[in-house]
Amino acid sequence: MNFGLTPEQEMIVSTVRDFVETEIYPHEAEVERTGRVPPDLAADLRRKVIEMGFWACNFPEAVGGGGLGHLDFTLVERELGRGSMALTHFFGRPQNILMACEGDQRDRYLLPAVRGERMDALAMTEPDAGSDVRGMKCTAVRDGGDWVVNGTKHFISGADHADFFIVFVATGVDDTPHGPKKRITCFLVDRGHPGFTVRDGYNSVSHRGYKNCILEFDDCRLPDAQVLGAVDGGFDVMNTWLYATRLTVAAFSVGRARRCFDMAVDWAAERRQFGQQIAKFQGVSFQVADMVTEIDAADWLTLAAAWRLDQGLPANREIASAKLYASEMLARVTDTTLQIHGGMGLMDDLPIERFWRDARVERIWDGTSEIQRHIIGREIFRPKGA
């Protein structure tokens, strides 16, 4: 692995960081206060990203995307992590699972998503099925030539802006030596389709303005044309296209931690107590030293995992390690940044308390820390038959 960035990668980093600082930072306080992104602002951000040529930068050039590799795209996500997730949502990174589209699906879903004409949302989680995907109760059964879907999804990020949804549903059960095992199929569902409703979700303390929604299916009829991939092949589609999304969380965590670190350093260098800058006290400078060490470690874990994907090497354990360490690192860094700021860190005059709250969810979504540790342990012991 080359530890230096190419000139092209340096350009990617500087372009995205400049966009975040000039187009995202000025609107963060208002989004935090109101809990929403004004439609005109969302449209303006989308337009600017398309004009920059960064919309769908994670998709191949063959379908009109930016053609970035995993490492390059991880650099993009790292810089976007510095900004409000509610606003950087409109930087436009469609789910790469859409590359599984075939035939008419490409014209209806894949290509419009890559062009920025339609936005997607991914739906797997249910009230009783989070980490246990096979525990989902939302089902689709055959009725004539259609599938009839019933059930509920929740915690669906970006659903308030989505034009269509990528939904995983149970389509049967197999008896196995280890007990019943559900078969899963992925469907493409348009907003407004009969029997399908999107409604507001829960109020979260993390990432205000980045809504989670509830999806309800009530005898929603879908033809075979809406199946993404093969019937009962949902796990194949998922494992092919979705496992690398954990890298996004890791990269975001590194970017956000860098922003916090910069604020902590500036504050410690300027704040004076007992006649000197607080940076001169070992109690503060040692905390800063620990912060930058952990941030660098998380950064390299994340970039190394992305590099392995670009080389076609197995990376499941490395991705899990990056997501685990970076998300837990962010929690420590935001807490330390708040501590260094003292009482002001808890006041909403500064964004520190927001960073602190936002950091909490990173250890939960896209696989909890416990799930990441399970993946790491399984990858280590499986070759030994243990």
Secondary structure, 3 states (H helix, E strand, C coil): CCCCCCHHHHHHHHHHHHHHHHHHHHHHHHHHHHCCCCHHHHHHHHHHHHHHCCCCCCCCHHHCCCCCCHHHHHHHHHHHCCCCHHHHHHHCCCCHHHHHCCCHHHHHHHHHHHHCCCCEEEECCECCECCCHHHCCCEEEEECCEEEEEEEEEEEECCCCCCEEEEEEEEEEEEECCEEEEEEEEEEEECCCCCEEEEECCCCCCCCCCCEEEEEEEEEEEEHHHEECCCCCHHHHHHHHCCCHHHHHHHHHHHHHHHHHHHHHHHHHHCEECCEEHHHCHHHHHHHHHHHHHHHHHHHHHHHHHHHHHCCCCCHHHHHHHHHHHHHHHHHHHHHHHHHHHHHHHCCCCCHHHHHHHHHHHHCCCCCHHHHHHHHHHHHHHHHCC
